[in-house]
Amino acid sequence: MGILYNAAVVGNQVKNRSQEHMLSELKRLNVTVSQQGTPINRMDNAEIAYEYVLAILSEIDVENQENAWF
C-alpha cells in the first residue's frame, strides 16, 4: 500500500510542477486570459495546456528559414 501511495503522491507533484511551468510560461508570454475570457489562474490543467500550446505556436516565426520544416 505504501508503494501505491508514494506513486500517487509523486504523480500529483509532477502534475503540479508541469501546471506551474505552463502558468509561468503563459505569464512570460503575457497571456493572462484564455480565448474564452477565463483568467489563467482559474483554468483547469487541460485548459492551461491548450492555451500554452496556442501561445507557443504563435511565438514561432514560420517565415524564418531556421524554423522551416523541410
PQR file of N, CA, C, O and H, with PARSE charges and radii, in Angstrom:
ATOM      1  N   MET A   1       0.821  -1.192   0.000 -0.4000 1.5000
ATOM      2  CA  MET A   1       0.000   0.000   0.000 -0.0000 2.0000
ATOM      3  C   MET A   1       0.864   1.255   0.000  0.5500 1.7000
ATOM      4  O   MET A   1       0.481   2.264  -0.593 -0.5500 1.4000
ATOM      5  N   GLY A   2       2.004   1.211   0.645 -0.4000 1.5000
ATOM      6  CA  GLY A   2       2.885   2.363   0.694 -0.0000 2.0000
ATOM      7  C   GLY A   2       3.447   2.733  -0.665  0.5500 1.7000
ATOM      8  O   GLY A   2       3.613   3.915  -0.964 -0.5500 1.4000
ATOM      9  H   GLY A   2       2.315   0.392   1.126  0.4000 1.0000
ATOM     10  N   ILE A   3       3.746   1.730  -1.502 -0.4000 1.5000
ATOM     11  CA  ILE A   3       4.287   1.987  -2.833 -0.0000 2.0000
ATOM     12  C   ILE A   3       3.242   2.674  -3.699  0.5500 1.7000
ATOM     13  O   ILE A   3       3.560   3.617  -4.424 -0.5500 1.4000
ATOM     14  H   ILE A   3       3.611   0.769  -1.259  0.4000 1.0000
ATOM     15  N   LEU A   4       2.015   2.219  -3.632 -0.4000 1.5000
ATOM     16  CA  LEU A   4       0.932   2.825  -4.403 -0.0000 2.0000
ATOM     17  C   LEU A   4       0.702   4.264  -3.973  0.5500 1.7000
ATOM     18  O   LEU A   4       0.530   5.147  -4.814 -0.5500 1.4000
ATOM     19  H   LEU A   4       1.756   1.453  -3.044  0.4000 1.0000
ATOM     20  N   TYR A   5       0.697   4.501  -2.683 -0.4000 1.5000
ATOM     21  CA  TYR A   5       0.519   5.850  -2.153 -0.0000 2.0000
ATOM     22  C   TYR A   5       1.647   6.767  -2.625  0.5500 1.7000
ATOM     23  O   TYR A   5       1.394   7.888  -3.065 -0.5500 1.4000
ATOM     24  H   TYR A   5       0.837   3.784  -2.000  0.4000 1.0000
ATOM     25  N   ASN A   6       2.888   6.289  -2.535 -0.4000 1.5000
ATOM     26  CA  ASN A   6       4.036   7.088  -2.977 -0.0000 2.0000
ATOM     27  C   ASN A   6       3.951   7.400  -4.463  0.5500 1.7000
ATOM     28  O   ASN A   6       4.285   8.510  -4.877 -0.5500 1.4000
ATOM     29  H   ASN A   6       3.093   5.378  -2.177  0.4000 1.0000
ATOM     30  N   ALA A   7       3.513   6.450  -5.266 -0.4000 1.5000
ATOM     31  CA  ALA A   7       3.379   6.687  -6.699 -0.0000 2.0000
ATOM     32  C   ALA A   7       2.323   7.750  -6.976  0.5500 1.7000
ATOM     33  O   ALA A   7       2.498   8.589  -7.860 -0.5500 1.4000
ATOM     34  H   ALA A   7       3.242   5.548  -4.930  0.4000 1.0000
ATOM     35  N   ALA A   8       1.229   7.715  -6.222 -0.4000 1.5000
ATOM     36  CA  ALA A   8       0.179   8.718  -6.404 -0.0000 2.0000
ATOM     37  C   ALA A   8       0.660  10.105  -5.998  0.5500 1.7000
ATOM     38  O   ALA A   8       0.359  11.091  -6.670 -0.5500 1.4000
ATOM     39  H   ALA A   8       1.087   7.033  -5.504  0.4000 1.0000
ATOM     40  N   VAL A   9       1.395  10.180  -4.915 -0.4000 1.5000
ATOM     41  CA  VAL A   9       1.919  11.462  -4.447 -0.0000 2.0000
ATOM     42  C   VAL A   9       2.907  12.032  -5.459  0.5500 1.7000
ATOM     43  O   VAL A   9       2.837  13.215  -5.793 -0.5500 1.4000
ATOM     44  H   VAL A   9       1.640   9.379  -4.369  0.4000 1.0000
ATOM     45  N   VAL A  10       3.813  11.214  -5.944 -0.4000 1.5000
ATOM     46  CA  VAL A  10       4.792  11.671  -6.935 -0.0000 2.0000
ATOM     47  C   VAL A  10       4.082  12.098  -8.224  0.5500 1.7000
ATOM     48  O   VAL A  10       4.455  13.100  -8.835 -0.5500 1.4000
ATOM     49  H   VAL A  10       3.870  10.253  -5.673  0.4000 1.0000
ATOM     50  N   GLY A  11       3.078  11.353  -8.630 -0.4000 1.5000
ATOM     51  CA  GLY A  11       2.320  11.718  -9.829 -0.0000 2.0000
ATOM     52  C   GLY A  11       1.654  13.072  -9.686  0.5500 1.7000
ATOM     53  O   GLY A  11       1.648  13.862 -10.630 -0.5500 1.4000
ATOM     54  H   GLY A  11       2.775  10.540  -8.134  0.4000 1.0000
ATOM     55  N   ASN A  12       1.096  13.348  -8.525 -0.4000 1.5000
ATOM     56  CA  ASN A  12       0.474  14.656  -8.287 -0.0000 2.0000
ATOM     57  C   ASN A  12       1.505  15.761  -8.266  0.5500 1.7000
ATOM     58  O   ASN A  12       1.236  16.862  -8.745 -0.5500 1.4000
ATOM     59  H   ASN A  12       1.101  12.706  -7.758  0.4000 1.0000
ATOM     60  N   GLN A  13       2.682  15.493  -7.720 -0.4000 1.5000
ATOM     61  CA  GLN A  13       3.743  16.501  -7.696 -0.0000 2.0000
ATOM     62  C   GLN A  13       4.196  16.838  -9.104  0.5500 1.7000
ATOM     63  O   GLN A  13       4.420  18.008  -9.416 -0.5500 1.4000
ATOM     64  H   GLN A  13       2.901  14.599  -7.331  0.4000 1.0000
ATOM     65  N   VAL A  14       4.334  15.839  -9.957 -0.4000 1.5000
ATOM     66  CA  VAL A  14       4.745  16.079 -11.345 -0.0000 2.0000
ATOM     67  C   VAL A  14       3.679  16.884 -12.069  0.5500 1.7000
ATOM     68  O   VAL A  14       4.001  17.813 -12.810 -0.5500 1.4000
ATOM     69  H   VAL A  14       4.153  14.889  -9.704  0.4000 1.0000
ATOM     70  N   LYS A  15       2.425  16.544 -11.867 -0.4000 1.5000
ATOM     71  CA  LYS A  15       1.317  17.260 -12.497 -0.0000 2.0000
ATOM     72  C   LYS A  15       1.307  18.719 -12.061  0.5500 1.7000
ATOM     73  O   LYS A  15       1.124  19.615 -12.885 -0.5500 1.4000
ATOM     74  H   LYS A  15       2.162  15.789 -11.265  0.4000 1.0000
ATOM     75  N   ASN A  16       1.504  18.962 -10.762 -0.4000 1.5000
ATOM     76  CA  ASN A  16       1.521  20.330 -10.257 -0.0000 2.0000
ATOM     77  C   ASN A  16       2.698  21.125 -10.809  0.5500 1.7000
ATOM     78  O   ASN A  16       2.560  22.307 -11.124 -0.5500 1.4000
ATOM     79  H   ASN A  16       1.653  18.235 -10.092  0.4000 1.0000
ATOM     80  N   ARG A  17       3.855  20.479 -10.927 -0.4000 1.5000
ATOM     81  CA  ARG A  17       5.031  21.173 -11.465 -0.0000 2.0000
ATOM     82  C   ARG A  17       4.835  21.526 -12.931  0.5500 1.7000
ATOM     83  O   ARG A  17       5.217  22.613 -13.365 -0.5500 1.4000
ATOM     84  H   ARG A  17       3.967  19.519 -10.672  0.4000 1.0000
ATOM     85  N   SER A  18       4.247  20.623 -13.694 -0.4000 1.5000
ATOM     86  CA  SER A  18       4.030  20.916 -15.110 -0.0000 2.0000
ATOM     87  C   SER A  18       3.015  22.037 -15.260  0.5500 1.7000
ATOM     88  O   SER A  18       3.162  22.896 -16.130 -0.5500 1.4000
ATOM     89  H   SER A  18       3.936  19.740 -13.342  0.4000 1.0000
ATOM     90  N   GLN A  19       1.982  22.037 -14.417 -0.4000 1.5000
ATOM     91  CA  GLN A  19       0.995  23.102 -14.475 -0.0000 2.0000
ATOM     92  C   GLN A  19       1.636  24.437 -14.081  0.5500 1.7000
ATOM     93  O   GLN A  19       1.368  25.460 -14.711 -0.5500 1.4000
ATOM     94  H   GLN A  19       1.863  21.339 -13.710  0.4000 1.0000
ATOM     95  N   GLU A  20       2.470  24.434 -13.057 -0.4000 1.5000
ATOM     96  CA  GLU A  20       3.166  25.651 -12.641 -0.0000 2.0000
ATOM     97  C   GLU A  20       4.085  26.156 -13.746  0.5500 1.7000
ATOM     98  O   GLU A  20       4.178  27.362 -13.972 -0.5500 1.4000
ATOM     99  H   GLU A  20       2.689  23.603 -12.545  0.4000 1.0000
ATOM    100  N   HIS A  21       4.767  25.238 -14.440 -0.4000 1.5000
ATOM    101  CA  HIS A  21       5.650  25.630 -15.539 -0.0000 2.0000
ATOM    102  C   HIS A  21       4.849  26.274 -16.660  0.5500 1.7000
ATOM    103  O   HIS A  21       5.235  27.321 -17.181 -0.5500 1.4000
ATOM    104  H   HIS A  21       4.691  24.258 -14.257  0.4000 1.0000
ATOM    105  N   MET A  22       3.734  25.654 -17.033 -0.4000 1.5000
ATOM    106  CA  MET A  22       2.911  26.216 -18.104 -0.0000 2.0000
ATOM    107  C   MET A  22       2.350  27.577 -17.710  0.5500 1.7000
ATOM    108  O   MET A  22       2.290  28.483 -18.541 -0.5500 1.4000
ATOM    109  H   MET A  22       3.420  24.804 -16.610  0.4000 1.0000
ATOM    110  N   LEU A  23       1.938  27.733 -16.451 -0.4000 1.5000
ATOM    111  CA  LEU A  23       1.437  29.025 -15.989 -0.0000 2.0000
ATOM    112  C   LEU A  23       2.523  30.093 -16.033  0.5500 1.7000
ATOM    113  O   LEU A  23       2.266  31.222 -16.450 -0.5500 1.4000
ATOM    114  H   LEU A  23       1.987  26.996 -15.776  0.4000 1.0000
ATOM    115  N   SER A  24       3.722  29.748 -15.612 -0.4000 1.5000
ATOM    116  CA  SER A  24       4.805  30.734 -15.637 -0.0000 2.0000
ATOM    117  C   SER A  24       5.177  31.104 -17.071  0.5500 1.7000
ATOM    118  O   SER A  24       5.489  32.261 -17.352 -0.5500 1.4000
ATOM    119  H   SER A  24       3.931  28.830 -15.274  0.4000 1.0000
ATOM    120  N   GLU A  25       5.144  30.130 -17.976 -0.4000 1.5000
ATOM    121  CA  GLU A  25       5.427  30.431 -19.381 -0.0000 2.0000
ATOM    122  C   GLU A  25       4.326  31.296 -19.992  0.5500 1.7000
ATOM    123  O   GLU A  25       4.619  32.200 -20.774 -0.5500 1.4000
ATOM    124  H   GLU A  25       4.889  29.190 -17.748  0.4000 1.0000
ATOM    125  N   LEU A  26       3.078  31.038 -19.651 -0.4000 1.5000
ATOM    126  CA  LEU A  26       1.986  31.880 -20.146 -0.0000 2.0000
ATOM    127  C   LEU A  26       2.137  33.304 -19.642  0.5500 1.7000
ATOM    128  O   LEU A  26       1.897  34.257 -20.384 -0.5500 1.4000
ATOM    129  H   LEU A  26       2.840  30.304 -19.015  0.4000 1.0000
ATOM    130  N   LYS A  27       2.531  33.455 -18.388 -0.4000 1.5000
ATOM    131  CA  LYS A  27       2.748  34.799 -17.841 -0.0000 2.0000
ATOM    132  C   LYS A  27       3.925  35.474 -18.529  0.5500 1.7000
ATOM    133  O   LYS A  27       3.892  36.680 -18.775 -0.5500 1.4000
ATOM    134  H   LYS A  27       2.726  32.681 -17.786  0.4000 1.0000
ATOM    135  N   ARG A  28       4.966  34.705 -18.840 -0.4000 1.5000
ATOM    136  CA  ARG A  28       6.126  35.262 -19.549 -0.0000 2.0000
ATOM    137  C   ARG A  28       5.732  35.754 -20.936  0.5500 1.7000
ATOM    138  O   ARG A  28       6.275  36.741 -21.432 -0.5500 1.4000
ATOM    139  H   ARG A  28       4.993  33.725 -18.640  0.4000 1.0000
ATOM    140  N   LEU A  29       4.784  35.060 -21.554 -0.4000 1.5000
ATOM    141  CA  LEU A  29       4.310  35.437 -22.889 -0.0000 2.0000
ATOM    142  C   LEU A  29       3.157  36.439 -22.839  0.5500 1.7000
ATOM    143  O   LEU A  29       2.514  36.712 -23.852 -0.5500 1.4000
ATOM    144  H   LEU A  29       4.342  34.259 -21.150  0.4000 1.0000
ATOM    145  N   ASN A  30       2.905  36.982 -21.645 -0.4000 1.5000
ATOM    146  CA  ASN A  30       1.858  37.982 -21.420 -0.0000 2.0000
ATOM    147  C   ASN A  30       0.462  37.468 -21.746  0.5500 1.7000
ATOM    148  O   ASN A  30      -0.384  38.226 -22.220 -0.5500 1.4000
ATOM    149  H   ASN A  30       3.427  36.760 -20.822  0.4000 1.0000
ATOM    150  N   VAL A  31       0.217  36.191 -21.496 -0.4000 1.5000
ATOM    151  CA  VAL A  31      -1.116  35.627 -21.635 -0.0000 2.0000
ATOM    152  C   VAL A  31      -1.721  35.583 -20.240  0.5500 1.7000
ATOM    153  O   VAL A  31      -1.253  34.838 -19.379 -0.5500 1.4000
ATOM    154  H   VAL A  31       0.905  35.575 -21.110  0.4000 1.0000
ATOM    155  N   THR A  32      -2.761  36.379 -20.018 -0.4000 1.5000
ATOM    156  CA  THR A  32      -3.394  36.422 -18.710 -0.0000 2.0000
ATOM    157  C   THR A  32      -4.828  35.906 -18.749  0.5500 1.7000
ATOM    158  O   THR A  32      -5.399  35.558 -17.716 -0.5500 1.4000
ATOM    159  H   THR A  32      -3.141  36.984 -20.717  0.4000 1.0000
ATOM    160  N   VAL A  33      -5.404  35.860 -19.946 -0.4000 1.5000
ATOM    161  CA  VAL A  33      -6.792  35.438 -20.117 -0.0000 2.0000
ATOM    162  C   VAL A  33      -6.858  34.475 -21.287  0.5500 1.7000
ATOM    163  O   VAL A  33      -6.164  34.658 -22.288 -0.5500 1.4000
ATOM    164  H   VAL A  33      -4.940  36.144 -20.785  0.4000 1.0000
ATOM    165  N   SER A  34      -7.699  33.438 -21.164 -0.4000 1.5000
ATOM    166  CA  SER A  34      -7.856  32.476 -22.258 -0.0000 2.0000
ATOM    167  C   SER A  34      -8.644  33.106 -23.398  0.5500 1.7000
ATOM    168  O   SER A  34      -9.139  34.226 -23.270 -0.5500 1.4000
ATOM    169  H   SER A  34      -8.262  33.289 -20.352  0.4000 1.0000
ATOM    170  N   GLN A  35      -8.758  32.402 -24.493 -0.4000 1.5000
ATOM    171  CA  GLN A  35      -9.531  32.896 -25.627 -0.0000 2.0000
ATOM    172  C   GLN A  35     -11.013  33.003 -25.288  0.5500 1.7000
ATOM    173  O   GLN A  35     -11.738  33.769 -25.923 -0.5500 1.4000
ATOM    174  H   GLN A  35      -8.355  31.492 -24.597  0.4000 1.0000
ATOM    175  N   GLN A  36     -11.471  32.241 -24.291 -0.4000 1.5000
ATOM    176  CA  GLN A  36     -12.861  32.305 -23.864 -0.0000 2.0000
ATOM    177  C   GLN A  36     -13.085  33.380 -22.799  0.5500 1.7000
ATOM    178  O   GLN A  36     -14.220  33.611 -22.383 -0.5500 1.4000
ATOM    179  H   GLN A  36     -10.882  31.619 -23.776  0.4000 1.0000
ATOM    180  N   GLY A  37     -12.023  34.031 -22.361 -0.4000 1.5000
ATOM    181  CA  GLY A  37     -12.135  35.102 -21.381 -0.0000 2.0000
ATOM    182  C   GLY A  37     -11.911  34.676 -19.940  0.5500 1.7000
ATOM    183  O   GLY A  37     -12.121  35.473 -19.025 -0.5500 1.4000
ATOM    184  H   GLY A  37     -11.101  33.843 -22.699  0.4000 1.0000
ATOM    185  N   THR A  38     -11.491  33.448 -19.720 -0.4000 1.5000
ATOM    186  CA  THR A  38     -11.236  32.947 -18.371 -0.0000 2.0000
ATOM    187  C   THR A  38      -9.818  33.315 -17.934  0.5500 1.7000
ATOM    188  O   THR A  38      -8.869  33.077 -18.682 -0.5500 1.4000
ATOM    189  H   THR A  38     -11.319  32.801 -20.463  0.4000 1.0000
ATOM    190  N   PRO A  39      -9.652  33.888 -16.741 -0.5600 1.5000
ATOM    191  CA  PRO A  39      -8.296  34.163 -16.255  0.2800 2.0000
ATOM    192  C   PRO A  39      -7.501  32.861 -16.124  0.5500 1.7000
ATOM    193  O   PRO A  39      -8.060  31.830 -15.751 -0.5500 1.4000
ATOM    194  N   ILE A  40      -6.213  32.905 -16.428 -0.4000 1.5000
ATOM    195  CA  ILE A  40      -5.420  31.674 -16.436 -0.0000 2.0000
ATOM    196  C   ILE A  40      -5.320  31.046 -15.061  0.5500 1.7000
ATOM    197  O   ILE A  40      -5.116  29.836 -14.959 -0.5500 1.4000
ATOM    198  H   ILE A  40      -5.760  33.743 -16.731  0.4000 1.0000
ATOM    199  N   ASN A  41      -5.457  31.821 -14.008 -0.4000 1.5000
ATOM    200  CA  ASN A  41      -5.376  31.273 -12.656 -0.0000 2.0000
ATOM    201  C   ASN A  41      -6.604  30.454 -12.281  0.5500 1.7000
ATOM    202  O   ASN A  41      -6.565  29.712 -11.300 -0.5500 1.4000
ATOM    203  H   ASN A  41      -5.624  32.803 -14.091  0.4000 1.0000
ATOM    204  N   ARG A  42      -7.693  30.571 -13.038 -0.4000 1.5000
ATOM    205  CA  ARG A  42      -8.931  29.860 -12.724 -0.0000 2.0000
ATOM    206  C   ARG A  42      -9.180  28.677 -13.661  0.5500 1.7000
ATOM    207  O   ARG A  42     -10.213  28.017 -13.552 -0.5500 1.4000
ATOM    208  H   ARG A  42      -7.724  31.175 -13.835  0.4000 1.0000
ATOM    209  N   MET A  43      -8.252  28.399 -14.579 -0.4000 1.5000
ATOM    210  CA  MET A  43      -8.437  27.321 -15.540 -0.0000 2.0000
ATOM    211  C   MET A  43      -7.941  26.001 -14.980  0.5500 1.7000
ATOM    212  O   MET A  43      -7.076  25.971 -14.105 -0.5500 1.4000
ATOM    213  H   MET A  43      -7.412  28.935 -14.667  0.4000 1.0000
ATOM    214  N   ASP A  44      -8.506  24.889 -15.501 -0.4000 1.5000
ATOM    215  CA  ASP A  44      -8.019  23.580 -15.095 -0.0000 2.0000
ATOM    216  C   ASP A  44      -6.811  23.207 -15.958  0.5500 1.7000
ATOM    217  O   ASP A  44      -6.417  23.960 -16.848 -0.5500 1.4000
ATOM    218  H   ASP A  44      -9.209  24.914 -16.212  0.4000 1.0000
ATOM    219  N   ASN A  45      -6.235  22.049 -15.686 -0.4000 1.5000
ATOM    220  CA  ASN A  45      -4.990  21.645 -16.332 -0.0000 2.0000
ATOM    221  C   ASN A  45      -5.138  21.515 -17.852  0.5500 1.7000
ATOM    222  O   ASN A  45      -4.234  21.906 -18.591 -0.5500 1.4000
ATOM    223  H   ASN A  45      -6.555  21.437 -14.962  0.4000 1.0000
ATOM    224  N   ALA A  46      -6.255  20.976 -18.325 -0.4000 1.5000
ATOM    225  CA  ALA A  46      -6.453  20.809 -19.764 -0.0000 2.0000
ATOM    226  C   ALA A  46      -6.555  22.160 -20.471  0.5500 1.7000
ATOM    227  O   ALA A  46      -6.011  22.331 -21.562 -0.5500 1.4000
ATOM    228  H   ALA A  46      -6.989  20.658 -17.725  0.4000 1.0000
ATOM    229  N   GLU A  47      -7.242  23.108 -19.863 -0.4000 1.5000
ATOM    230  CA  GLU A  47      -7.367  24.442 -20.461 -0.0000 2.0000
ATOM    231  C   GLU A  47      -6.025  25.169 -20.470  0.5500 1.7000
ATOM    232  O   GLU A  47      -5.699  25.867 -21.430 -0.5500 1.4000
ATOM    233  H   GLU A  47      -7.684  22.969 -18.976  0.4000 1.0000
ATOM    234  N   ILE A  48      -5.254  25.005 -19.409 -0.4000 1.5000
ATOM    235  CA  ILE A  48      -3.934  25.628 -19.350 -0.0000 2.0000
ATOM    236  C   ILE A  48      -3.032  25.047 -20.440  0.5500 1.7000
ATOM    237  O   ILE A  48      -2.313  25.783 -21.115 -0.5500 1.4000
ATOM    238  H   ILE A  48      -5.518  24.438 -18.629  0.4000 1.0000
ATOM    239  N   ALA A  49      -3.074  23.733 -20.605 -0.4000 1.5000
ATOM    240  CA  ALA A  49      -2.258  23.091 -21.636 -0.0000 2.0000
ATOM    241  C   ALA A  49      -2.661  23.572 -23.023  0.5500 1.7000
ATOM    242  O   ALA A  49      -1.798  23.806 -23.868 -0.5500 1.4000
ATOM    243  H   ALA A  49      -3.658  23.135 -20.057  0.4000 1.0000
ATOM    244  N   TYR A  50      -3.958  23.722 -23.270 -0.4000 1.5000
ATOM    245  CA  TYR A  50      -4.449  24.198 -24.572 -0.0000 2.0000
ATOM    246  C   TYR A  50      -3.947  25.611 -24.856  0.5500 1.7000
ATOM    247  O   TYR A  50      -3.440  25.886 -25.943 -0.5500 1.4000
ATOM    248  H   TYR A  50      -4.660  23.531 -22.583  0.4000 1.0000
ATOM    249  N   GLU A  51      -4.085  26.496 -23.890 -0.4000 1.5000
ATOM    250  CA  GLU A  51      -3.623  27.874 -24.069 -0.0000 2.0000
ATOM    251  C   GLU A  51      -2.100  27.941 -24.203  0.5500 1.7000
ATOM    252  O   GLU A  51      -1.573  28.776 -24.938 -0.5500 1.4000
ATOM    253  H   GLU A  51      -4.496  26.273 -23.006  0.4000 1.0000
ATOM    254  N   TYR A  52      -1.403  27.063 -23.495 -0.4000 1.5000
ATOM    255  CA  TYR A  52       0.059  27.012 -23.581 -0.0000 2.0000
ATOM    256  C   TYR A  52       0.505  26.629 -24.986  0.5500 1.7000
ATOM    257  O   TYR A  52       1.417  27.242 -25.541 -0.5500 1.4000
ATOM    258  H   TYR A  52      -1.831  26.385 -22.898  0.4000 1.0000
ATOM    259  N   VAL A  53      -0.134  25.619 -25.561 -0.4000 1.5000
ATOM    260  CA  VAL A  53       0.210  25.186 -26.916 -0.0000 2.0000
ATOM    261  C   VAL A  53      -0.071  26.305 -27.910  0.5500 1.7000
ATOM    262  O   VAL A  53       0.748  26.565 -28.792 -0.5500 1.4000
ATOM    263  H   VAL A  53      -0.875  25.120 -25.111  0.4000 1.0000
ATOM    264  N   LEU A  54      -1.205  26.965 -27.783 -0.4000 1.5000
ATOM    265  CA  LEU A  54      -1.513  28.075 -28.683 -0.0000 2.0000
ATOM    266  C   LEU A  54      -0.493  29.200 -28.566  0.5500 1.7000
ATOM    267  O   LEU A  54      -0.078  29.775 -29.572 -0.5500 1.4000
ATOM    268  H   LEU A  54      -1.870  26.754 -27.067  0.4000 1.0000
ATOM    269  N   ALA A  55      -0.089  29.513 -27.335 -0.4000 1.5000
ATOM    270  CA  ALA A  55       0.876  30.589 -27.130 -0.0000 2.0000
ATOM    271  C   ALA A  55       2.241  30.230 -27.706  0.5500 1.7000
ATOM    272  O   ALA A  55       2.900  31.077 -28.309 -0.5500 1.4000
ATOM    273  H   ALA A  55      -0.426  29.046 -26.518  0.4000 1.0000
ATOM    274  N   ILE A  56       2.668  28.991 -27.526 -0.4000 1.5000
ATOM    275  CA  ILE A  56       3.964  28.563 -28.056 -0.0000 2.0000
ATOM    276  C   ILE A  56       3.944  28.558 -29.581  0.5500 1.7000
ATOM    277  O   ILE A  56       4.907  28.980 -30.221 -0.5500 1.4000
ATOM    278  H   ILE A  56       2.133  28.303 -27.036  0.4000 1.0000
ATOM    279  N   LEU A  57       2.855  28.083 -30.154 -0.4000 1.5000
ATOM    280  CA  LEU A  57       2.769  28.059 -31.619 -0.0000 2.0000
ATOM    281  C   LEU A  57       2.727  29.461 -32.210  0.5500 1.7000
ATOM    282  O   LEU A  57       3.282  29.695 -33.283 -0.5500 1.4000
ATOM    283  H   LEU A  57       2.072  27.740 -29.634  0.4000 1.0000
ATOM    284  N   SER A  58       2.081  30.390 -31.530 -0.4000 1.5000
ATOM    285  CA  SER A  58       2.034  31.755 -32.057 -0.0000 2.0000
ATOM    286  C   SER A  58       3.374  32.458 -31.892  0.5500 1.7000
ATOM    287  O   SER A  58       3.639  33.448 -32.573 -0.5500 1.4000
ATOM    288  H   SER A  58       1.630  30.200 -30.658  0.4000 1.0000
ATOM    289  N   GLU A  59       4.219  31.959 -30.997 -0.4000 1.5000
ATOM    290  CA  GLU A  59       5.537  32.552 -30.783 -0.0000 2.0000
ATOM    291  C   GLU A  59       6.526  32.165 -31.890  0.5500 1.7000
ATOM    292  O   GLU A  59       7.477  32.902 -32.152 -0.5500 1.4000
ATOM    293  H   GLU A  59       4.003  31.155 -30.444  0.4000 1.0000
ATOM    294  N   ILE A  60       6.313  31.029 -32.534 -0.4000 1.5000
ATOM    295  CA  ILE A  60       7.228  30.533 -33.559 -0.0000 2.0000
ATOM    296  C   ILE A  60       7.043  31.324 -34.847  0.5500 1.7000
ATOM    297  O   ILE A  60       5.920  31.475 -35.329 -0.5500 1.4000
ATOM    298  H   ILE A  60       5.540  30.431 -32.322  0.4000 1.0000
ATOM    299  N   ASP A  61       8.113  31.815 -35.392 -0.4000 1.5000
ATOM    300  CA  ASP A  61       8.078  32.555 -36.654 -0.0000 2.0000
ATOM    301  C   ASP A  61       8.271  31.553 -37.787  0.5500 1.7000
ATOM    302  O   ASP A  61       9.395  31.117 -38.038 -0.5500 1.4000
ATOM    303  H   ASP A  61       9.025  31.692 -35.001  0.4000 1.0000
ATOM    304  N   VAL A  62       7.198  31.185 -38.468 -0.4000 1.5000
ATOM    305  CA  VAL A  62       7.279  30.166 -39.504 -0.0000 2.0000
ATOM    306  C   VAL A  62       7.915  30.699 -40.781  0.5500 1.7000
ATOM    307  O   VAL A  62       8.329  29.916 -41.636 -0.5500 1.4000
ATOM    308  H   VAL A  62       6.286  31.539 -38.263  0.4000 1.0000
ATOM    309  N   GLU A  63       7.998  31.997 -40.919 -0.4000 1.5000
ATOM    310  CA  GLU A  63       8.620  32.577 -42.099 -0.0000 2.0000
ATOM    311  C   GLU A  63      10.142  32.523 -42.024  0.5500 1.7000
ATOM    312  O   GLU A  63      10.815  32.628 -43.050 -0.5500 1.4000
ATOM    313  H   GLU A  63       7.662  32.633 -40.224  0.4000 1.0000
ATOM    314  N   ASN A  64      10.687  32.361 -40.828 -0.4000 1.5000
ATOM    315  CA  ASN A  64      12.124  32.306 -40.631 -0.0000 2.0000
ATOM    316  C   ASN A  64      12.664  30.983 -41.183  0.5500 1.7000
ATOM    317  O   ASN A  64      12.079  29.927 -40.941 -0.5500 1.4000
ATOM    318  H   ASN A  64      10.141  32.275 -39.995  0.4000 1.0000
ATOM    319  N   GLN A  65      13.750  31.035 -41.906 -0.4000 1.5000
ATOM    320  CA  GLN A  65      14.326  29.848 -42.532 -0.0000 2.0000
ATOM    321  C   GLN A  65      14.772  28.808 -41.502  0.5500 1.7000
ATOM    322  O   GLN A  65      14.721  27.610 -41.780 -0.5500 1.4000
ATOM    323  H   GLN A  65      14.225  31.892 -42.102  0.4000 1.0000
ATOM    324  N   GLU A  66      15.205  29.242 -40.330 -0.4000 1.5000
ATOM    325  CA  GLU A  66      15.631  28.316 -39.280 -0.0000 2.0000
ATOM    326  C   GLU A  66      14.478  27.455 -38.763  0.5500 1.7000
ATOM    327  O   GLU A  66      14.700  26.354 -38.259 -0.5500 1.4000
ATOM    328  H   GLU A  66      15.247  30.215 -40.104  0.4000 1.0000
ATOM    329  N   ASN A  67      13.258  27.954 -38.886 -0.4000 1.5000
ATOM    330  CA  ASN A  67      12.095  27.228 -38.383 -0.0000 2.0000
ATOM    331  C   ASN A  67      11.364  26.461 -39.471  0.5500 1.7000
ATOM    332  O   ASN A  67      10.256  25.971 -39.256 -0.5500 1.4000
ATOM    333  H   ASN A  67      13.077  28.848 -39.296  0.4000 1.0000
ATOM    334  N   ALA A  68      11.979  26.357 -40.630 -0.4000 1.5000
ATOM    335  CA  ALA A  68      11.344  25.617 -41.721 -0.0000 2.0000
ATOM    336  C   ALA A  68      11.299  24.130 -41.405  0.5500 1.7000
ATOM    337  O   ALA A  68      12.226  23.591 -40.801 -0.5500 1.4000
ATOM    338  H   ALA A  68      12.880  26.755 -40.805  0.4000 1.0000
ATOM    339  N   TRP A  69      10.246  23.482 -41.803 -0.4000 1.5000
ATOM    340  CA  TRP A  69      10.109  22.044 -41.533 -0.0000 2.0000
ATOM    341  C   TRP A  69      10.928  21.193 -42.472  0.5500 1.7000
ATOM    342  O   TRP A  69      11.400  20.124 -42.086 -0.5500 1.4000
ATOM    343  H   TRP A  69       9.493  23.920 -42.293  0.4000 1.0000
ATOM    344  N   PHE A  70      11.103  21.645 -43.689 -0.4000 1.5000
ATOM    345  CA  PHE A  70      11.877  20.888 -44.676 -0.0000 2.0000
ATOM    346  C   PHE A  70      12.518  21.813 -45.667  0.5500 1.7000
ATOM    347  O   PHE A  70      13.212  21.360 -46.577 -0.5500 1.4000
ATOM    348  H   PHE A  70      10.719  22.514 -44.002  0.4000 1.0000
TER
END
